[in-house]
C-alpha cells in the first residue's frame, strides 16, 4: 500500500509507472517529436496542466516530453485526465494518456476528440455518451459490459463541478457496471443554460432523464451532489423503487444543514476563487483564460446560491437502504463528527469511512473509495428499483 492508501498492484487502465522504459516513438507525419516550442494552443494549455498537477516549472516543460519520464504516475494521470475532461468537455480515459504519453501526442488526441464532438455527421444519431432525449442531463461514461440488468451507478457532482470531473472513475470501478454522471445546467455542454432555480429542480431533471432502468440503481454524490442524491433516493423510495445504496461523500448530512442564503455582496469573484482554490486548485493556466474563469465563477456562484438556500424540512426522512459515507479527516467543511450523523437518516446499514485529505480527499484515495464502493456494487445489494 502506498501512503495514499493505494495498492501497488492496482492501477487504472494499466498506466505505466514512473521510470518505465516504454516509449512512444513517433507522432503522426513520421519521425519523433522534435524538441521545440509549442506549436498549438492545446499544447500550451496542456503544459500548464502538467505543471500544475506535477508541481513542475512551466518553462521547463517541452512538447516532446513523456508524462511518465517527468514524474507522472497513475494517480497524477487520473488528475490530468480529470482536468482535460473538465477544460475541453471531452470524454477520455487514463488509457488515452497511457497510449499517448508525449505532450504533443496527447494534445493532438485532445484536438481530434474536440473536433469530432464539434462536427457531428449530418443525420447521425446523438453521441452514445449523452442522453438523447430533449433537455436530458445525463452523460454515459461507460455502457457497462454486464448488460442492462447488471445495474447503473449514478454520479452526482459537487457544486461547480461537471460530469467530466468524474470520468476517470470508470477506470477504477467494475467493468460490467454502467456509469452515468449528471450534467447540471450552466456548465460544459450546457454552459448556455441558466443555473437551476433550486436543488429539487435538479432532482426532477435527473429522474426524468433516468426513465425506467433495468437492474439496480446505485447513487453516489459528492458535497452538494450528496444532497441531490439523498433527495433523489427519498423520491424513488417514496415511489416504491428505492435505489440499492446511497454513497454520500464530503457532506454534512442534509438534516444538519441550515439555510443560509448568500448575498451578491458576499459571493464576490475573489470569494469564489478562494473556494475554487480550496476545492481543486486554480492553476495559472485557468487564470490566464478569462473566458474559462468567467464561466467557472458563474457556475459556482449559482451552485453556491442553490446549495445555501436548500431547506431539509422539519420531519426526519429515513432511507431504508444502506448509506455509505466517505469523508476527509482534514475537511474543514465537514468535520468527522458531522459525517457520522448520516446514520440518523437510515434505517438500514450505515458505514462511515474517513481517510486522509481535505474536501476532495478522494483524489488521493481513489483505490480506497472505489474498492469500498465495489463491495456494495457486487455483493448482492440489488435494491428494489423496478
N, C-alpha and C positions, 0 to 999 in steps of 0.2 A: 504493500500500500504506500502511496506517496503521501507527503504531508497534507495534500489537499483531499485525501480520502479516496483517491482513485486507485484502482487496481492496475498493476503493471501489465497484466495480460489482456486488458480490455481497452481497446482504443477504437473510436468510431471510424468506420469507413477504412479500416486498416491503414490509417495515416502513418507515414514513416516518421520515426522519432528523430530527434536532434542527433547529428553525427552520421546519419545514413549515407552510404556511399552511392546509392542510386541517384542518377541524374537524368534529367530530360535534356536531350542533346540538341534539339532544334526548335525553331518557331517559324512555321509557315515559310513561304518564299525561300526555303532552303538555307542550310547553314545555321550556326549558332547565333544567338543574340549577341550583338556587339555591345561592348562596354561603352555606353554613350549617354547623352542626356535623354530625358523622357521625350517620347515622340507624340504622345496623346494626352489629353486631359485626364482620361481614365487612369493612365499610368501614374500621373502626378497625384491624383486623388488616392489611388491605392497605396502609393508610397506613404502618404500621410497616415493611412490606417495602420500599415505595418509599423510605422514609427510609434504611433500611439499605443498599439496593443503590446508591442515587444519592448517599449521604452528605449527606442534607438534614436540616434541622431538623424533627423530627417535628411540632412545634407549628405550623409554617407550612404544612403540607400540608392542603389543603381538598378536600372531596368533589367540587367542580366543576372541579378542575384536570385538564388534559390531560397525560398522561405525557410527550409529546414537547415540550411547552411548558415543562416544568420541568427539562429536562436529559436526558430519555430518548433513547436511540438504539438501534440494532439489537442491539449487544452487551448493553446493560443490559436490553433487552426479553427477551433469552434468559435472563438471570439471574433476572428477575422471574418468568417463566413456570416456570422450574425450581423456584423457591420455592413457587409456587402449587400445582404438581403435588405437591410433597412434603407441604405443610402441609394441603392439603384432600383429597389422594388422589383427584384427578380427572385426566382426560386432556384437556388443552387444548394448543393450539399458539400460536406467536407471532402467527399471523393473528388469533386472538381478541383479543389486546391491540391489534393494529392496527385492528381493526374497532370496538373499544370502548375508546378510549384514556383517556376520562374516568374518574376513580377510581370514582365511583358507578356508572357503567355497567358497568365491569369487575367490580365487586363483585356486581352483580346477575347478570351472566353466571355468575359463580362459584356463587352461590346456586342458580341454575337447574340447573346441572350436578350440584351436590351433591344436590339434591332428586331429580333424575332417576335418579341412580345408587342412591339410598337407597330408592326406591319402585318396584321393577320391577313391570310389569303381570303379574297372575296368569296363569300358564300360558305366559308369554313365554319364549323361549329365553334362554340366558345371554348377556350382553353380548358383542359381537363383539370387544371389546378384551381379553378374558380367555380363556385356555384353558378348555375346558368340562369336561374330564374331572375326576373327583373327585381332590382333592389336587394338581391341576395348579398350576404355579408360573410360568407364562409370561403376559405381557401383550403383546398385539399392538398395537404402537404405530402401525403402518401396514400395511395388507394388501399394498400394492405394486401398481402398475399393469401390471407386466410379466408377470403370470400366474405359475402355480406353478413353472414351470421356470426362471424368472429367477434365483431364489436367495433365501436368507434370511440376514440379519445377526442374530446372537445377541449381545445386550449383557449383560454380567455386571457388576453394580455393585460398588462398593468397600465396605469394612467400614462398617456403619452406614448405608449407602445403600439406596435403593429403586429400583424400576423407573421411578418417576415422575421421578427425578433426571435421567434421560436422555431424557425425552420430547422436549425441544426439538431433539434431534439429527435428528429426522425432517424438520425444515425445511432441513437442510444436506446431506442425502445424496440420491443418485439416487432420483427419484420412483417408478421401476419396481421398486425393491427392497423386499421385505418385511422389516419390522423387528420383532423380538421382544426383549423385555427380561425377564430373570429377576426374579421377586419372591421373595426369600429369606423364610424363616419369621420371625415376630416383628416385622413391620413392615407399615405401610399396611393393605391389605385382609386381611393375615394376622397382625395385631397380637396376636390372642389365642393364637397358636400359640407353642410353646417354640422357642428358638433351636436351630438344627441341632446335633447332637451333635459332628459334625466336618465338615471341608470335603468329604470324599468323599461324605457323605450328600447334600450339595447337588448334587454332580455326578450322583449316582444319580437324584435327583428331576428335574433338568433333562433328562437323557437320556430318562427315561420320558415326560416331558411332550412332548418334541420328536417322539417317534414316528418315523414314516417321512416323510421330506421329499422333495419333487421339486426337483431342481436343487441347486446347490452350497450349502454352509453356510459362512458367514464368521463368525469368532468374535472379539469384542472384549471385553477385560476391563480394568478399571482397579483398580490396587492389589491388594487381596485377590481381586478379580474376575479378575486375570491368572492367579492360581494355579488358580482354578476353571476358567478357560479352557484352561490348559495341560493339566490333568488330564483334562478332557473331550476335548480333541484327542487325547491319548495313548490314551484308551479307544476312541475312534472309529477311530483309525489301527490299533490292535490288532485291531479287528473288521473291518478291510478297507474302511472307509468314511471315510477321512480327510477332514476339512474342507479348504476351499480355502486358507485363510490364518488365522494367529493374529495379531491385533493386541494386543500386550501393552503396557499403559500404566501408568506410575508404579509400577513394582515391581522390587525386586531379583529376579533370576531364582531360581526355586524351588530349584534345586540349591545355591544360595548361602545359602539361608535355614537358620537353625539353630533348632530348637525351643527355646522359652523360655517355659514355662508361667507364666501370670500368676496371682498370688495375690490373694485377696479384699482383703488389706490394701493391695496395690499399686494395684488398679484402683478407686480411690475416685471419688466423683462429681466432685470438683474435678479429678482427673487426667483423667477423661474429658471434662470441659468444656474442658480445655486442648487435647485432641485435636480436639474439635468446632470450637474457635476457630481452630486451625491449618488444618483441612480446609476449612471453608466458612463460618466466622464464626457466632458465636452472637449473634443480634440481641436487643435489649431486648424485642422482640415475643415471641420464643421464651422468654426468661427470665420474662416476665410470664404465661406459660401453663404452670403447674406440671405439668398432666397431660400436655401435649405434651412438655415437657422430660423428665419421668419416663420416658415411652415411648422417647424418643430415647436416653437413657442406658442403659436396659435392653437395647435393641437393640445399641448399640455395645459394651456390656460383653460380651455373648455373642459378638459377632463377633471382638472382640479375643482372647477366650479360644481360639476355634477356630482363628484365624489363627496365634497364637503356639504352639499345640500341633501345627501342621502339620509333618509329617516327610516329606521328599522320598524318603529311602532312599539306599542306598549306590551302586547301579548307575545310571550316566548313561543317561537315556532320551531319545533324539533323535527329533525330529519330522521327517518327510520332506516338510514343507510350508514355504512362506515364513513367516518370523517378522518382523513389522514392529513395531519398538519405539518408543514415544513416551516422552519424559521431560522434566522441567523442569530448566533449567540451575541453578536455585537450590533444588531439592528436597533438604531436609536428610535425608529418609528414604531417598532413592535417589540416591546420588552418580552422576554421569555414567559413571564407570568401571564401576560395577556394572551400569548399564543395558546397557552394551555386552557384558556377559558372557552375555546371552541367546543370542548366537551359538553358545555351547557346546552349546545344546540343539537345534540344527537341522542338517540335512544339506543343505538347500536354501538358497535366498536368505535372508539376514538383513540387515535395514536398521535403523539406529538414527537417529531424528530427535529432536534436542534443541531446545527452544525456550524463550523467556523465561518465567519463572514458577516457582512452587513446586510443591507436591504436586498441586494442582488447576490446573496450567498450562493445561489445555485450555479452561477457562472464558474465558480471554483470547485464545485461539488457535484458535477453532472452525473458521475457514476453513482454516487451515493443516493442522489434524489431519484434517478431513473430506475436504479435497482430496487429501491423501496416501492416505487410505483408498480414495477413489473410484478411484484408479489401479488398485488391485487388484480393486475390485468390478466393473470394466467391461473389464479388459484381457485377458480370456481365462483368468484363474486360476479355472478352473471346478471344480477339485477332483476327488475320486474318490468322493464320497459317493453311495451307491446310493439 
